[in-house]
Amino acid sequence: MGIIIRQSLKASLSNYIGVIIGFASLIYFFPKFFTPSELGAVRLLIELGAIIGAFGLFGTTYSINRFFPYFKNPPYHNGFFFWVFSIPLLGFAIISFNYFFFEYDFIKLFKSKDAHLIEQIYPMLIFLILGVMGQTVLESASANHGRIAVPNFLREILIRAILLASAGLFYLRYISFDMACWFVAIAYLLAFLGNLLYLRTLTPINLKPDFNFLKENPSIKKDGIQFTAWLFISSAAALFISKIDFIMISTTKSLSDTAIYSIGFYIAVLIEIPKRNISQIATPIIAEHAKNKNLTALSTLYKQMSNTQFLIGSLLFLLLWTNADTLFDFMPNGEFYRSGKAVIFIIGSGKVLEMIFAPVSPIINNSPFYFWNFITAIIAIISAVSLNYWLIPIYGINGAAAATLITSFVMYGLSALIVQIYWKINPFHKTQLISLALLIMGIGISTIPLDVLGNFWGNSLKTIAIIILFIMAIYKTSVSPEVKNGLQNFV
């Protein structure tokens, strides 16, 4: 766990600078620079790029994490990079074919009043998909070499800075809305190129396949085909589940509703930032433990990651929820977007839950029973589509948030149960009761009525009280030695 904390801290600078840029963009600049419908169109463009790109990857990122330890043999790693690039290239070719032949049917899915915006964002979608796919694959390859700082910089800072700059140029009427959307695709393509150049500094990228290695290791070839096939479906399904709410809101409601939902959703998603850092470094280590069947080390890592992420996630959730009204007060057109406040609480609760179970996905992916991911993904898709179809017409965007929360509980709960059945390990530890108590007390503090002081000062006092409560618990109890050591090292 020590190397994970150290590598995560190194990546945190880029992440939190990116958070500042992204947070400022989300809370102030984008609502000021775009109309709600335009903002909804931009968010939909990005979400579509992510979900379609995931299908095109055919599970490659998971295959990189699982099989790199088997191919690892510097400098050329037995032709590993041939497979890393050829499989996504095939996926992109299939996507491109469908992209050009089904444009009309795609646009028909959306409300007629938003059709003109959908037509505007469609041309740049295919370039965005290419950038997302390349960036994702190369980030995974860099993580397997123990390096995530530069990829994080490109994802968290470069892309967000370009998006903010393009939005500002659009607001000042230097560029059109179409051009602003083109800049979205360009940002991801530049991140793709930057990751490629960086990976070349870590290892030679040899695109020549080594078929002799596969002949000498037939079990790797067989397992690789099966694993990639199963994980293609389950990984794409997992991303589909996380984005179906955006798509169904856009098709059944309006792009303005998509904008409101996206504001609340992405405020809540800030909770995930520590999980992303930790998971990037932890996944290759989990793969190594799983390969060696070192269940003792895997169980220890599982519990440590869950404890650490639950504690950090609870604190971030409380800070965001406590200051939600302050954020909407500060936001241009904030009263319009305030209708998404409940989304912050519902999605935030789901993200805290995910922090507990976050290690379960890479554990299953790198285990002999990885095929169960397909089963849980199918169940989760049925849950997500059914719940969104049922709840959105009744509760609108809050219904979409509730559907996402329930689906997350179903998916992660089933996955944790599978790991418990097969390997007899679970994420639970008695110190999590302390984190749960802190979360409950923090919610209580956030509800204290201090309206007489105004949202800003009242919420600031409650925020200070929550931070003091957590710091005291970290230093006076055994809630998370890893977080305590991390804080001391940071100081």
C-alpha positions in Angstrom: 0.0 0.0 0.0 3.0 2.3 0.6 3.9 2.5 -3.1 0.3 3.2 -4.0 0.1 6.1 -1.5 3.4 7.6 -2.7 2.5 7.3 -6.4 -1.0 8.7 -5.7 0.4 11.7 -3.9 2.7 12.4 -6.9 -0.3 12.5 -9.2 -2.4 14.5 -6.8 -0.8 17.9 -7.8 -2.0 17.5 -11.4 -5.4 16.1 -10.2 -6.2 18.9 -7.9 -5.0 21.6 -10.3 -7.3 19.9 -12.7 -10.0 19.9 -10.1 -9.7 23.7 -9.7 -9.9 24.2 -13.4 -12.8 21.7 -13.8 -14.6 23.0 -10.7 -14.3 26.6 -11.8 -15.5 25.7 -15.3 -18.4 23.6 -14.0 -19.6 26.0 -11.3 -19.0 29.4 -12.9 -17.6 29.6 -16.5 -19.7 27.0 -18.4 -23.0 28.2 -17.0 -22.0 31.7 -17.9 -20.6 31.0 -21.3 -23.2 28.5 -22.6 -27.0 28.4 -22.5 -28.4 25.3 -20.7 -29.1 23.6 -24.0 -25.6 24.3 -25.3 -24.0 23.1 -22.1 -26.2 20.0 -22.3 -25.0 19.4 -25.9 -21.3 19.7 -24.9 -21.8 17.3 -22.0 -23.7 14.9 -24.2 -20.9 15.0 -26.7 -18.3 14.1 -24.1 -20.4 11.3 -22.6 -21.1 9.8 -26.0 -17.4 9.8 -26.8 -16.7 8.0 -23.5 -19.3 5.3 -23.9 -18.8 4.6 -27.6 -15.1 4.6 -27.2 -15.4 2.0 -24.4 -17.1 -0.3 -26.9 -14.4 0.2 -29.4 -11.7 -0.7 -26.9 -12.9 -4.3 -26.7 -11.7 -4.6 -23.1 -8.1 -3.7 -24.0 -7.4 -1.6 -20.9 -8.3 -4.5 -18.7 -6.3 -6.9 -20.8 -3.3 -4.6 -20.5 -3.5 -4.8 -16.7 -4.0 -8.5 -16.6 -1.5 -9.8 -19.2 1.3 -7.3 -19.1 3.0 -9.3 -16.2 3.0 -12.3 -18.5 4.4 -10.5 -21.5 6.8 -8.3 -19.5 10.3 -8.7 -20.9 12.2 -5.5 -21.6 12.7 -3.9 -24.0 10.0 -5.1 -26.4 7.8 -7.2 -24.0 7.3 -10.0 -26.5 5.3 -8.0 -29.0 2.8 -6.8 -26.4 2.2 -3.4 -28.0 1.1 -4.9 -31.3 -2.0 -6.3 -29.5 -2.4 -3.1 -27.4 -2.9 -1.1 -30.6 -4.3 -3.5 -33.1 -7.4 -4.5 -31.1 -8.6 -0.9 -30.5 -7.8 -0.1 -34.1 -10.2 -2.8 -35.2 -12.8 -1.5 -32.8 -12.5 2.0 -34.2 -12.9 0.7 -37.7 -16.2 -0.9 -36.7 -17.4 2.3 -34.9 -16.5 4.4 -38.0 -18.6 2.2 -40.3 -21.7 2.5 -38.1 -21.0 6.2 -37.4 -21.4 7.1 -41.1 -24.3 4.8 -41.9 -26.6 5.5 -38.9 -26.3 9.3 -38.5 -30.0 10.0 -39.3 -31.3 7.3 -37.0 -29.0 8.6 -34.2 -30.3 12.2 -34.5 -33.9 11.0 -34.5 -33.5 9.6 -31.0 -33.5 13.2 -29.5 -36.2 15.7 -29.0 -37.0 17.7 -32.1 -36.4 21.0 -30.4 -32.8 19.9 -29.7 -32.1 18.2 -33.0 -30.2 21.2 -34.4 -27.7 21.0 -31.6 -27.3 17.3 -32.0 -26.6 17.8 -35.7 -23.9 20.4 -34.8 -22.0 18.1 -32.4 -22.3 15.0 -34.6 -19.4 15.7 -37.0 -16.7 16.0 -34.3 -18.0 12.9 -32.3 -15.9 10.4 -34.3 -12.7 12.4 -33.7 -13.5 12.6 -30.0 -14.0 8.8 -29.9 -10.6 8.3 -31.4 -8.9 10.6 -28.9 -10.7 9.0 -25.9 -9.7 5.5 -27.0 -6.1 6.3 -27.6 -5.8 8.3 -24.4 -7.4 5.5 -22.3 -5.2 2.7 -23.7 -2.0 4.6 -23.3 -2.8 5.7 -19.7 -3.2 2.0 -18.8 0.1 1.2 -20.5 1.9 3.9 -18.5 0.3 2.8 -15.3 1.8 -0.6 -15.8 5.2 1.0 -15.8 4.3 2.6 -12.5 3.9 6.1 -14.0 0.6 8.1 -13.8 1.7 11.7 -13.2 2.1 12.8 -16.9 -1.0 11.0 -18.1 -2.9 12.6 -15.2 -1.6 16.0 -16.2 -2.8 15.5 -19.8 -6.2 14.3 -18.7 -6.9 16.5 -15.7 -5.2 19.8 -16.8 -4.5 19.9 -20.5 -8.0 18.7 -21.6 -9.8 20.9 -19.1 -7.8 23.9 -19.9 -8.5 23.6 -23.6 -12.2 23.1 -22.9 -12.3 26.2 -20.7 -10.4 28.3 -23.3 -12.7 27.2 -26.1 -15.8 28.0 -24.1 -14.3 31.5 -23.3 -13.6 32.1 -27.0 -17.1 31.1 -27.8 -18.5 33.5 -25.2 -16.4 36.3 -26.6 -17.7 35.5 -30.1 -14.3 34.7 -31.5 -15.4 31.2 -32.5 -18.7 29.6 -33.2 -20.4 26.9 -31.1 -19.4 24.3 -33.8 -15.7 25.3 -33.4 -16.0 25.2 -29.6 -17.2 21.6 -30.0 -14.3 20.9 -32.4 -11.9 22.0 -29.6 -13.4 19.3 -27.4 -12.3 16.7 -29.9 -8.9 18.4 -30.4 -8.3 18.4 -26.6 -8.6 14.6 -26.4 -6.6 14.0 -29.6 -3.7 16.1 -28.1 -3.9 14.1 -24.9 -3.7 11.0 -27.0 -0.6 12.3 -28.8 1.0 13.4 -25.5 0.5 10.0 -23.9 2.0 8.3 -26.9 5.1 10.5 -26.7 5.4 10.0 -23.0 5.1 6.2 -23.2 7.9 6.2 -25.7 10.2 7.7 -23.0 9.2 4.8 -20.6 9.7 1.9 -23.0 10.3 1.2 -26.7 7.0 0.8 -28.6 7.6 -2.1 -30.9 4.5 -2.9 -33.1 5.9 -6.1 -34.4 4.0 -9.1 -33.1 5.9 -12.0 -31.5 3.9 -15.1 -32.6 6.6 -17.4 -31.3 5.9 -16.2 -27.7 2.2 -17.1 -28.1 3.1 -20.5 -29.6 5.3 -21.2 -26.6 2.6 -20.1 -24.2 -0.7 -21.4 -25.6 -2.5 -20.9 -22.3 -1.9 -17.1 -22.5 -3.3 -17.0 -26.0 -6.4 -19.0 -25.0 -6.9 -17.0 -21.8 -6.3 -13.7 -23.6 -9.0 -14.4 -26.2 -11.5 -15.5 -23.6 -10.7 -12.7 -21.1 -10.8 -9.9 -23.7 -14.1 -11.2 -25.1 -15.7 -11.4 -21.7 -14.3 -8.1 -20.5 -15.2 -6.3 -23.7 -18.8 -6.9 -23.0 -18.6 -6.3 -19.2 -16.4 -3.3 -19.3 -18.4 -1.6 -22.1 -21.6 -2.5 -20.1 -20.2 -0.9 -17.0 -19.5 2.4 -18.7 -22.9 2.1 -20.4 -24.5 1.8 -17.0 -22.7 4.9 -15.8 -23.8 7.0 -18.8 -27.3 5.7 -19.5 -28.8 8.3 -17.2 -27.3 11.1 -19.4 -28.5 9.5 -22.6 -32.0 8.8 -21.4 -32.5 12.3 -19.9 -31.3 13.7 -23.2 -33.7 11.6 -25.3 -36.8 11.7 -23.0 -36.4 15.2 -21.5 -34.2 17.9 -23.0 -30.7 19.1 -23.3 -31.4 21.7 -20.6 -32.3 18.9 -18.2 -29.1 17.2 -19.2 -27.2 20.4 -18.3 -28.9 20.6 -14.8 -28.2 16.9 -14.2 -24.6 17.2 -15.4 -23.9 20.0 -12.9 -25.2 18.0 -9.9 -23.6 14.8 -11.2 -20.1 16.2 -11.7 -20.1 18.0 -8.4 -20.7 14.6 -6.8 -18.2 12.9 -9.0 -15.4 15.0 -7.4 -15.6 12.5 -4.6 -14.0 9.9 -6.9 -10.7 11.7 -7.5 -8.7 9.9 -4.8 -10.2 6.6 -6.0 -8.9 7.2 -9.5 -5.4 7.9 -8.3 -5.3 4.9 -6.0 -6.9 2.5 -8.5 -4.4 3.5 -11.3 -1.5 2.3 -9.3 -3.2 -0.5 -7.4 -4.6 -2.3 -10.4 -1.2 -3.6 -11.7 -0.3 -4.7 -8.1 -3.6 -6.5 -7.7 -2.9 -8.2 -11.1 0.5 -9.3 -9.7 -1.0 -10.7 -6.5 -3.8 -12.4 -8.4 -1.3 -14.0 -10.8 0.7 -15.4 -7.9 -2.4 -16.3 -6.0 -1.1 -14.4 -3.0 -4.5 -14.1 -1.3 -3.2 -12.9 2.0 -1.5 -9.9 0.4 -4.6 -9.3 -1.8 -7.0 -9.4 1.1 -4.8 -6.9 3.0 -4.7 -4.6 0.1 -8.4 -5.0 -0.5 -9.3 -3.9 3.1 -6.7 -1.1 3.2 -8.0 0.4 -0.1 -11.6 0.1 1.1 -10.9 1.7 4.5 -8.8 4.5 3.0 -11.3 5.3 0.2 -14.4 5.1 2.4 -12.8 7.6 4.9 -11.7 10.1 2.2 -14.9 9.7 0.2 -17.0 10.4 3.2 -15.2 13.6 4.0 -15.4 14.8 0.4 -19.1 14.0 0.2 -19.8 16.0 3.4 -17.8 19.0 2.2 -19.6 19.1 -1.2 -23.1 18.5 0.3 -22.6 21.0 3.1 -21.6 23.7 0.6 -24.0 22.9 -2.2 -26.2 26.0 -1.6 -23.1 28.2 -1.5 -22.0 26.8 -4.9 -25.4 27.5 -6.5 -25.4 31.0 -5.0 -22.1 31.6 -6.7 -23.0 30.0 -10.0 -24.3 32.2 -12.9 -28.0 31.3 -13.4 -27.7 29.3 -10.2 -31.4 29.3 -9.4 -32.0 27.4 -12.6 -29.4 24.8 -11.8 -30.3 24.6 -8.1 -33.0 22.1 -9.1 -30.2 19.6 -9.4 -29.2 19.9 -5.7 -30.8 16.5 -4.8 -28.7 14.9 -7.5 -25.5 15.8 -5.6 -26.8 14.0 -2.5 -28.1 10.9 -4.3 -25.1 10.5 -6.7 -22.7 11.4 -3.9 -24.1 8.7 -1.7 -23.5 6.2 -4.5 -19.9 7.4 -4.9 -19.2 6.8 -1.2 -20.6 3.3 -1.6 -18.4 2.7 -4.6 -15.4 3.8 -2.6 -15.9 0.9 -0.3 -16.2 -1.7 -3.1 -13.9 0.0 -5.6 -11.1 -2.7 -5.5 -13.6 -5.5 -6.3 -13.6 -4.8 -10.0 -9.9 -5.1 -10.7 -9.8 -8.2 -8.4 -12.4 -10.0 -10.4 -10.9 -8.8 -13.7 -7.6 -10.4 -12.8 -9.0 -13.6 -11.3 -9.9 -16.9 -12.9 -13.6 -16.1 -12.4 -13.5 -12.9 -14.4 -16.4 -14.2 -16.5 -18.8 -13.3 -13.7 -18.2 -9.7 -14.6 -20.3 -10.4 -17.7 -23.2 -11.7 -15.6 -23.2 -8.8 -13.1 -22.9 -6.4 -16.1 -26.0 -7.9 -17.7 -28.0 -7.7 -14.5 -26.8 -4.1 -13.9 -27.8 -3.1 -17.5 -31.3 -4.5 -17.0 -31.5 -2.7 -13.7 -30.2 0.6 -15.1 -32.4 0.7 -18.1 -35.5 -0.4 -16.2 -35.0 1.9 -13.3 -34.3 4.9 -15.6 -37.3 4.1 -17.8 -39.5 3.9 -14.7 -38.2 6.7 -12.5 -37.3 9.5 -15.0 -40.9 10.1 -16.1 -42.0 10.3 -12.5 -39.1 12.1 -10.8 -37.1 13.6 -13.6 -33.4 14.0 -13.1 -33.8 12.9 -9.4 -35.2 9.7 -10.7 -32.2 9.2 -13.0 -29.9 9.8 -10.0 -31.8 7.3 -7.9 -31.6 4.7 -10.7 -27.8 5.2 -10.8 -27.5 4.8 -7.0 -29.6 1.6 -7.0 -27.7 0.1 -9.9 -24.4 0.8 -8.3 -25.5 -1.0 -5.2 -26.6 -4.0 -7.2 -23.5 -4.2 -9.3 -20.9 -3.7 -6.6 -22.8 -5.8 -4.1 -22.9 -8.8 -6.5 -19.3 -8.4 -7.4 -18.2 -8.3 -3.7 -20.3 -11.4 -3.1 -18.6 -13.3 -6.0 -15.1 -12.5 -4.6 -16.2 -13.6 -1.1 -17.5 -16.9 -2.5 -14.5 -17.7 -4.6 -11.6 -16.3 -2.7 -13.1 -15.8 0.8 -12.0 -12.2 1.0 -14.0 -9.0 1.5 -13.5 -5.3 2.0 -15.0 -5.0 5.4 -13.0 -4.1 8.5 -14.1 -2.9 12.0 -12.4 0.5 11.5 -15.0 1.3 8.8 -17.5 1.7 11.7 -15.5 4.7 12.7 -15.8 6.2 9.2 -19.5 5.4 9.2 -20.0 7.2 12.5 -18.0 10.2 11.1 -20.2 10.2 8.0 -23.4 10.2 10.1 -22.1 12.9 12.5 -21.1 15.0 9.5 -24.5 14.8 7.9 -25.9 15.9 11.2 -23.6 18.9 11.3 -24.5 19.8 7.8 -28.2 20.0 8.7 -27.7 22.5 11.6 -29.7 25.6 10.8 -27.5 28.6 10.5 -29.6 30.6 8.0 -29.2 33.7 10.0 -25.5 33.8 9.0 -26.3 33.3 5.3 -25.3 30.3 3.2 -21.6 31.2 2.8 -20.7 31.9 6.5 -23.1 29.3 7.9 -21.8 26.6 5.6 -18.2 27.7 6.2 -18.6 27.2 9.9 -20.1 23.7 9.4 -17.3 22.8 7.0 -14.6 23.8 9.5 -16.4 21.7 12.2 -16.5 18.6 9.9 -12.8 19.0 8.9 -11.8 19.2 12.6 -13.9 16.2 13.4 -12.2 14.1 10.7 -8.7 15.3 11.5 -9.2 14.4 15.2 -10.5 11.0 14.3 -7.5 10.3 11.9 -4.9 11.2 14.5 -6.7 9.9 17.6 -8.1 6.6 16.3 -7.0 3.7 14.1 -9.5 4.6 11.4 -6.8 4.7 8.6 -3.1 4.5 9.3 -2.5 5.0 5.6 -4.3 8.3 5.5 -2.5 9.4 8.7 0.9 8.6 7.3 0.0 10.2 4.0 -1.0 13.4 5.7 2.2 13.4 7.8 4.3 12.9 4.7 2.4 15.6 2.8 3.0 18.1 5.6 
